[in-house]
Amino acid sequence: MADKGWDGHPLGGAAVVAVTGMKIGTALEGTAGVLRIEYGKEPTLTKREAKQFLMNAKQVRELSKKMADLADRLEANQGAPGKVN
């Protein structure tokens, strides 16, 4: 997964952190979306941080489509709950 453009881990592969929560909202009098992603800073998840992203409607739709496509791939690879493989 550590293609060009991804942050690398010193031991190889992509550097990743676990998502521990997310929130959505609006900004700029309802003309922009806000996505807050909360994540663990280390494996025990005792230290956490968050980043907040401002997006227009087109970006929100693009992100939601990409995330839905990713969920479909994950379910196909792992078998969705209640799905017979």
N, C-alpha and C positions, 0 to 999 in steps of 0.2 A: 504494500500500500504506500510505501514511502516514495511516491513519484516526485518529480521535480516540483517545487513549489510548496511541498509539505515540510514542516519542521521535522528534523531527524532526531532519533534517540541515539545516545552514545553507543549503545549496544546493537544498533541496527534497527531498521524499520522506522515507522513514524512515531513521533513523540505524541502521546495522547493523555488526556485527563478524563476522569469520570464525570459525566453530567449528573448533578445531584438535584437539580430543579430548574424550572423555567416559568416565566410569567410573560404575559403579553398585555399591551395597553395601547393607548393612542397619545399623540402629542401634536403640537402645533394646531390647536383648535380642531382636532379630529382629522387633520389632513395627512398625517403620517402615522405609521405603526411603530411600536417599540417592542423589541424582543429582549428580555433579560434571561441570560443563561448563567446558572449557578454551577460551579464545578469544584471538585476536590483538588487541593494543591499537592497532595501526596497520597500514597496508597491507603492509609488508614482513614482518610476523609475527615480527619479532625480539623484540618485547616482548609477553609473554603474561601473562594472569591467569586466574583460575578462580573460579567461584562454586559453592557446594555447597547443595543444596536437600533439605530433609527433607519426605517425603511419606507419606501413609497409603496403604493398598492401593487405595482408591477413586480417589485422585489418580493413582497409577501407572497404573491401567487407563485412566483418562480421557486421560492424556497419551499413552500408547501408541496408543490408538485415533486420536487427533488426528494423531499423527505418521505412522501408517500411511495415514490418509486423505490427508495432505499428500504422502507418497511416491507414492501412486496418481495424484494430480493432476500431480505433476512428471513422472512417467513418461508419462502421457497427453499432456502438452504437448511433451515432448522426445523421446519414443520411447524405450522401454526397450531396454537392450542385448539384441540378438538378436531384437527385436520388429520385425516388418514393419509399416511405416506405410502 
